[in-house]
Amino acid sequence: MILGRVIGTVWATRKDENLVGAKFLIVRQINLDYSDTKNFVVAVDSVGAGVGEVVLVATGSSARQTTFTKNKPIDAVIMAIVDKLDIVIKEEKLETAKN
């Protein structure tokens, strides 16, 4: 899965008939501190996400497992809107050897 932020919408008036009614959103991948990366994906929205929201994106064959995307030509789907991240990082002291 990809953690990302919705940054825009793709409008496609002509598309495969199996995609009629699908909403295409541009999702920029983010790091755990919410900073942007350079990677992005266009994903079909199955949960009603909007611009600015942090979302989870499933890709590949997993993208075709939602009720809306089953058996459709979809490679990426927004399948969750993230409310918050709880991250626990154990900090370790690093010792450097003196020469």
LOMAR-16033 format. One record per residue (C-alpha): residue number from 1; residue in three letters; x, y, z. Coordinates in Angstrom, 3 decimals, m for minus. Example, Ala and Ser with C-alpha at 12.3 -4.5 7.8 and 13.67 -1.06 7.14 Angstrom:
REM residues 2
+-------+-------+----------+----------+----------+
! volum ! marse !       c1 !       c2 !       c3 !
+-------+-------+----------+----------+----------+
!     1 !   ALA !   12.300 !   m4.500 !    7.800 !
!     2 !   SER !   13.670 !   m1.060 !    7.140 !
+-------+-------+----------+----------+----------+
***
This chain:
REM residues 99
+-------+-------+----------+----------+----------+
! volum ! marse !       c1 !       c2 !       c3 !
+-------+-------+----------+----------+----------+
!     1 !   MET !    0.000 !    0.000 !    0.000 !
!     2 !   ILE !    0.999 !    3.588 !   m0.573 !
!     3 !   LEU !    0.502 !    6.409 !    1.916 !
!     4 !   GLY !   m0.275 !    9.594 !    0.028 !
!     5 !   ARG !   m2.046 !   12.948 !   m0.133 !
!     6 !   VAL !   m4.654 !   13.782 !   m2.779 !
!     7 !   ILE !   m3.322 !   16.723 !   m4.790 !
!     8 !   GLY !   m5.693 !   16.925 !   m7.742 !
!     9 !   THR !   m8.274 !   15.433 !  m10.070 !
!    10 !   VAL !   m8.053 !   13.916 !  m13.539 !
!    11 !   TRP !  m11.016 !   14.624 !  m15.801 !
!    12 !   ALA !  m11.650 !   12.077 !  m18.564 !
!    13 !   THR !  m14.929 !   12.443 !  m20.426 !
!    14 !   ARG !  m14.139 !    9.547 !  m22.777 !
!    15 !   LYS !  m13.105 !    6.323 !  m21.073 !
!    16 !   ASP !  m13.719 !    2.588 !  m20.998 !
!    17 !   GLU !  m17.395 !    1.874 !  m20.323 !
!    18 !   ASN !  m16.425 !   m0.051 !  m17.166 !
!    19 !   LEU !  m15.022 !    3.183 !  m15.737 !
!    20 !   VAL !  m18.097 !    5.363 !  m16.214 !
!    21 !   GLY !  m18.797 !    7.029 !  m12.875 !
!    22 !   ALA !  m15.236 !    6.539 !  m11.630 !
!    23 !   LYS !  m13.488 !    9.511 !  m10.005 !
!    24 !   PHE !   m9.758 !    9.718 !  m10.799 !
!    25 !   LEU !   m7.555 !   11.464 !   m8.250 !
!    26 !   ILE !   m3.861 !   12.348 !   m8.335 !
!    27 !   VAL !   m2.132 !   11.098 !   m5.183 !
!    28 !   ARG !    1.389 !   12.198 !   m4.203 !
!    29 !   GLN !    3.211 !    9.675 !   m2.037 !
!    30 !   ILE !    4.241 !   11.028 !    1.368 !
!    31 !   ASN !    6.726 !   10.057 !    4.062 !
!    32 !   LEU !    5.715 !    9.182 !    7.627 !
!    33 !   ASP !    6.316 !   12.803 !    8.675 !
!    34 !   TYR !    3.793 !   13.867 !    5.983 !
!    35 !   SER !    6.500 !   15.399 !    3.780 !
!    36 !   ASP !    6.015 !   14.968 !    0.039 !
!    37 !   THR !    8.018 !   12.662 !   m2.172 !
!    38 !   LYS !    8.348 !   13.055 !   m5.938 !
!    39 !   ASN !    6.281 !    9.927 !   m6.652 !
!    40 !   PHE !    2.620 !   10.099 !   m7.601 !
!    41 !   VAL !   m0.122 !    7.842 !   m8.907 !
!    42 !   VAL !   m3.522 !    8.352 !  m10.505 !
!    43 !   ALA !   m6.008 !    6.265 !   m8.525 !
!    44 !   VAL !   m9.721 !    5.558 !   m8.667 !
!    45 !   ASP !  m11.498 !    6.823 !   m5.556 !
!    46 !   SER !  m13.705 !    4.235 !   m3.845 !
!    47 !   VAL !  m14.225 !    6.089 !   m0.531 !
!    48 !   GLY !  m15.115 !    9.705 !   m1.380 !
!    49 !   ALA !  m11.691 !   11.268 !   m0.743 !
!    50 !   GLY !  m10.980 !   14.887 !   m1.567 !
!    51 !   VAL !   m8.045 !   17.155 !   m2.319 !
!    52 !   GLY !   m5.767 !   17.555 !    0.698 !
!    53 !   GLU !   m6.766 !   14.329 !    2.426 !
!    54 !   VAL !   m4.230 !   11.680 !    3.406 !
!    55 !   VAL !   m5.187 !    8.312 !    1.927 !
!    56 !   LEU !   m4.089 !    4.706 !    1.497 !
!    57 !   VAL !   m3.751 !    3.447 !   m2.060 !
!    58 !   ALA !   m3.694 !   m0.200 !   m3.088 !
!    59 !   THR !   m2.018 !   m1.041 !   m6.400 !
!    60 !   GLY !   m1.801 !   m3.978 !   m8.778 !
!    61 !   SER !   m4.246 !   m6.861 !   m8.482 !
!    62 !   SER !   m5.169 !   m5.697 !   m4.955 !
!    63 !   ALA !   m6.665 !   m2.559 !   m6.522 !
!    64 !   ARG !   m9.367 !   m4.715 !   m8.100 !
!    65 !   GLN !  m10.638 !   m6.125 !   m4.777 !
!    66 !   THR !  m13.051 !   m3.345 !   m3.745 !
!    67 !   THR !  m16.749 !   m3.512 !   m4.528 !
!    68 !   PHE !  m16.448 !   m0.732 !   m7.119 !
!    69 !   THR !  m13.228 !   m1.912 !   m8.814 !
!    70 !   LYS !  m13.873 !   m5.660 !   m9.093 !
!    71 !   ASN !  m13.070 !   m6.909 !  m12.618 !
!    72 !   LYS !  m12.374 !   m3.393 !  m13.932 !
!    73 !   PRO !   m9.231 !   m2.104 !  m15.691 !
!    74 !   ILE !   m7.840 !   m0.396 !  m12.591 !
!    75 !   ASP !   m4.258 !   m0.514 !  m11.294 !
!    76 !   ALA !   m4.589 !    1.847 !   m8.286 !
!    77 !   VAL !   m7.476 !    2.525 !   m5.905 !
!    78 !   ILE !   m7.942 !    4.815 !   m2.921 !
!    79 !   MET !   m9.444 !    2.442 !   m0.386 !
!    80 !   ALA !   m9.066 !    4.372 !    2.887 !
!    81 !   ILE !   m8.952 !    7.925 !    4.217 !
!    82 !   VAL !   m6.360 !    8.175 !    6.996 !
!    83 !   ASP !   m7.493 !    9.831 !   10.241 !
!    84 !   LYS !   m4.092 !    9.725 !   11.933 !
!    85 !   LEU !   m0.806 !    7.862 !   12.146 !
!    86 !   ASP !    0.515 !    6.448 !   15.418 !
!    87 !   ILE !    4.233 !    5.880 !   14.978 !
!    88 !   VAL !    6.543 !    4.525 !   17.637 !
!    89 !   ILE !   10.240 !    4.839 !   16.873 !
!    90 !   LYS !   12.777 !    3.414 !   19.278 !
!    91 !   GLU !   15.758 !    5.715 !   19.254 !
!    92 !   GLU !   19.119 !    4.092 !   19.579 !
!    93 !   LYS !   22.355 !    5.775 !   20.548 !
!    94 !   LEU !   25.047 !    5.250 !   18.021 !
!    95 !   GLU !   28.604 !    5.130 !   19.291 !
!    96 !   THR !   31.453 !    6.108 !   17.046 !
!    97 !   ALA !   34.912 !    4.639 !   17.478 !
!    98 !   LYS !   37.733 !    7.092 !   18.001 !
!    99 !   ASN !   40.931 !    6.413 !   16.092 !
+-------+-------+----------+----------+----------+
***
